[in-house]
Amino acid sequence: MRLCHFFARIGPVRIGLFVLALLFSVPSRASSYDAPLPPQLSSDPDLCAYAPCRDVMPGADSFSPRQGHPSYVEAYRQAGTTRQLLGYVFLSTDIVDIPAYSGKPMVTLIGMDTKGVITGVRILKHSEPILLVGIPESELTRFIQQYVGKFAGAKVEIGKSLADEGQIGLDAISGATVTVITENQVVMRCAYAIARQVGIIATVSMPAARFTPQTDLRDWKSLIDEGSVQHLTVRPSELGVASTGEPYIDMHFGYLNAPVVGRSILGEADWKRLMAELKPGEHAFFIIANGSASFKGSGFVRGGIFDRIQVTQEPDTYTFRDTDYQNLYSIAAAGTPTYRESGIFILRSKVFSAAYPWRLRFLANKIDRQTGTKTFASFEREYWLPGRYLDGGRPVVNTPEPTWLHVWKTKWLEIALLALLLAATATVYSLRDKLVRRATRKKKNWISIPKYVTWTLSIVFVGFYGLAQPSITQVLTWLHSLVFHWRWELFLSDPLIFVFWWFIFITVLIWGRGLFCGWLCPYGSLAELSFKIAGALGLKRFQFHLPMPWHNRLRWLKYGILAVLVAVSFYSMSIAEKMAEVEPFKSTFLVGGVWNRAWPFVLYWGVLFVLGLFIERPFCKYLCPLGAGLAVPGTFRFYGLKRKAECTDCHACQKGCGSLAIDDAGVIDRRECLLCMECQILYYDDHSCPPLSKERRRRSKAGLPLTPIAANGYYIPIKPIGADKPTEGAAT
Amino acid sequence: MSEMNTPILPPFAQERRLLHRLVYEVWDHLWPWSRHGFERQRFIVALSLGLGAVVSVAWLLAAAGRIGANATIGWWVGWSVFEVLVRRQSKPYVKEGPWWGTQYRRADMADTICYVTFKNLLIGIVLFLAMRYFGALDFLQGLPELKWLYI
């Protein structure tokens, strides 16, 4: 009761603010999380003036300016009077644009010696929420240290080494699978690209395209429809710049060496002239564009490089100089739209093959509206000549499988087991009417055994093993994706969470939030199970409910926390991620034990845990923003729980309701109900439900039979045989 | 009896023709005002008309990509708060049981907040997806006639 008075004095809002302030004030141990990087890092010729190049290239004492495409710097050591080339240092964002779990790239500095062996890796900046406060920085450092000594051309994958397939395995970071798979792609693709460029790894030429002898001409629409001309649009909103009423850039492009495409675009004479100019291994592309920006680049000068467009064909990237450019004065194809800018570009490479897919990449600076900082962004569109223009058709291309698919294949067993658990729980719950009829207030095994099994599996398998604890941060990510940029890959990258969320979405609408919160939430299960165990171990006499007036005030706290988190997330997602530490989920399941965290988290977790031994699910009832979020749609659940007319003035169910979801009028609060089934057991229990019990006693005294209890919770009425038949002569 | 809420029937709930009932119901979700509410809340009605016009412009700007997502959400929240106040007076009921059913219950404040929040979220999602799918966003973004609305 003293605790209640304490709450009474400081008030629920202050408690919430205190908790948030305490957690928010904890300094992050992840030093590279959203670390501010100098804007010159991505563009200045002297990369190593802004990046710790010596850290990834031990022994180097000087570095060259940026060079090459994609760019790298050479690392030197002074040996007497000569400078010895030690290797190369490169920045990942100069080479690849692979978003990690956060949707943002992990900016990584990589060093590689002259033999192609990686000498050091350093993550300069990342935005991975799990590495913010869930997993210590030392885990990330340990992970990237594994790359030192690996050859750039080696097949390095997360997981076990497979000697037969020449695969080198790396140990993952538990709980950050997607992050490490992405980082592996970043490091190995960058190292491979630079190793190829500097000649460490020999270039493997693909067979050159051989064109079919077609001569028919096509109009613009036909070229678009068949894919001979591709379209790439970038909107101002994608770059964070103010809109001018037109796209930032709106480009059409195509490959001119293909006779039908070239003739259709340039006309017969111009195409023949162009082809006559080209030497073997040279390829011509055209680009036309509209929009507020220029694909040639506003800073382009003669003698310079076109810094806004590139052609990529894995693993090579091609840029264009002014000598690679020709004017394109008109397009012959009928129906060509008007355009503001045009050009023909010559790609000079014997490695490039038009028979295989390639991409046109548009490069731009993206402005973060929250911070005003500029970051590198690229937009791509794939181009692959239609098979009919290629002698023998399109060759078979082994496209590397996307990260999410790799994760799904790796975790197929866990996914199947989770799906089985969810399906079994839903089946048990849908059979609740049969189960509660078999249970009584004193013997609830038909309900309690499935619940104990579900709780245990949820804690052990879903929580500790699968690390699949749903969290409000996922809801915030979902909301942001909806507003800003939806990426299925982001959600598919964590299959257990993906499957779990689909289950939650569906069951919240059907039965309310109780099936997840009350039966399947790993943390909720842990809280309830520890409460039950504490009771069984002798603490039952100390266990209590908060008085209803206080419960009714405190329960709104979780909605306030939810509202604050949603509002803050649109100001700064990283701040919201930190504030979401109000959920003790990471401390419980994701960090290998709460003792691996800073003391405020341990204290907070400990207070909640100890409170939970005496009060049933205090976090779920009063603080959980996820529960609050699910309560909103759960208000309109399709199928509620059964009640009787007498429930308005009978408080038997109310006393047994652990989640305090039944008010004095007998109304079940859908937002608070955790589907514990206590009230439904009573509903059919003729020894505990007062109206049923009363009727049982009346019939027993009167010597009347106890008929089965109907679905409405009452004994089936006794009707004398023939009572429902019309009496003789009464029928008309 | 389910969960002991006070049943209530909106005027259109007696409609037996499925299509008519569906149209009434869609209208009920989209139009927060009622004749009964109009008569009781003259000030709110006047405010509604102005706010409705402003929200329409804000929505158009958002659809055309002229205002940021944060501002759009601000408008969305502001409108939702206003809609809660209106519905508390004019349509104080929410659906009970399956959404395809015809049972309603009297809504308390929390029910109304949950209803408006959830419904407007769904409407927002459907609108954005539909406009993106049908190319309306591209059309609006390239419409010179909307330039005077630029922020």
HADDOCK unambig.tbl for C-alpha pairs under 7 A between the chains (distance, minus, plus):
assign (segid A and resid 237 and name CA) (segid B and resid 65 and name CA) 6.99 0.50 0.50
assign (segid A and resid 243 and name CA) (segid B and resid 66 and name CA) 6.35 0.50 0.50
assign (segid A and resid 245 and name CA) (segid B and resid 141 and name CA) 5.74 0.50 0.50
assign (segid A and resid 245 and name CA) (segid B and resid 142 and name CA) 5.48 0.50 0.50
assign (segid A and resid 245 and name CA) (segid B and resid 143 and name CA) 6.88 0.50 0.50
assign (segid A and resid 245 and name CA) (segid B and resid 144 and name CA) 6.62 0.50 0.50
assign (segid A and resid 245 and name CA) (segid B and resid 147 and name CA) 6.51 0.50 0.50
assign (segid A and resid 246 and name CA) (segid B and resid 141 and name CA) 6.47 0.50 0.50
assign (segid A and resid 246 and name CA) (segid B and resid 142 and name CA) 5.25 0.50 0.50
assign (segid A and resid 483 and name CA) (segid B and resid 69 and name CA) 6.53 0.50 0.50
assign (segid A and resid 570 and name CA) (segid B and resid 70 and name CA) 6.28 0.50 0.50
assign (segid A and resid 632 and name CA) (segid B and resid 114 and name CA) 4.93 0.50 0.50
assign (segid A and resid 632 and name CA) (segid B and resid 118 and name CA) 6.66 0.50 0.50
assign (segid A and resid 633 and name CA) (segid B and resid 118 and name CA) 6.21 0.50 0.50
assign (segid A and resid 635 and name CA) (segid B and resid 111 and name CA) 6.91 0.50 0.50
assign (segid A and resid 635 and name CA) (segid B and resid 114 and name CA) 6.96 0.50 0.50
assign (segid A and resid 636 and name CA) (segid B and resid 96 and name CA) 6.89 0.50 0.50
assign (segid A and resid 636 and name CA) (segid B and resid 97 and name CA) 6.98 0.50 0.50
assign (segid A and resid 637 and name CA) (segid B and resid 97 and name CA) 6.36 0.50 0.50
assign (segid A and resid 638 and name CA) (segid B and resid 97 and name CA) 4.30 0.50 0.50
assign (segid A and resid 638 and name CA) (segid B and resid 98 and name CA) 3.99 0.50 0.50
assign (segid A and resid 638 and name CA) (segid B and resid 99 and name CA) 6.75 0.50 0.50
assign (segid A and resid 639 and name CA) (segid B and resid 97 and name CA) 5.62 0.50 0.50
assign (segid A and resid 639 and name CA) (segid B and resid 98 and name CA) 6.73 0.50 0.50
assign (segid A and resid 640 and name CA) (segid B and resid 2 and name CA) 6.11 0.50 0.50
assign (segid A and resid 640 and name CA) (segid B and resid 3 and name CA) 6.40 0.50 0.50
assign (segid A and resid 641 and name CA) (segid B and resid 2 and name CA) 5.76 0.50 0.50
assign (segid A and resid 641 and name CA) (segid B and resid 3 and name CA) 5.77 0.50 0.50
assign (segid A and resid 642 and name CA) (segid B and resid 1 and name CA) 6.06 0.50 0.50
assign (segid A and resid 642 and name CA) (segid B and resid 2 and name CA) 4.73 0.50 0.50
assign (segid A and resid 642 and name CA) (segid B and resid 3 and name CA) 6.02 0.50 0.50
assign (segid A and resid 643 and name CA) (segid B and resid 1 and name CA) 5.39 0.50 0.50
assign (segid A and resid 643 and name CA) (segid B and resid 2 and name CA) 5.34 0.50 0.50
assign (segid A and resid 643 and name CA) (segid B and resid 3 and name CA) 5.52 0.50 0.50
assign (segid A and resid 643 and name CA) (segid B and resid 4 and name CA) 6.32 0.50 0.50
assign (segid A and resid 644 and name CA) (segid B and resid 1 and name CA) 6.07 0.50 0.50
assign (segid A and resid 666 and name CA) (segid B and resid 4 and name CA) 6.62 0.50 0.50
assign (segid A and resid 667 and name CA) (segid B and resid 3 and name CA) 5.62 0.50 0.50
assign (segid A and resid 667 and name CA) (segid B and resid 4 and name CA) 4.98 0.50 0.50
assign (segid A and resid 667 and name CA) (segid B and resid 5 and name CA) 6.27 0.50 0.50
assign (segid A and resid 668 and name CA) (segid B and resid 3 and name CA) 5.33 0.50 0.50
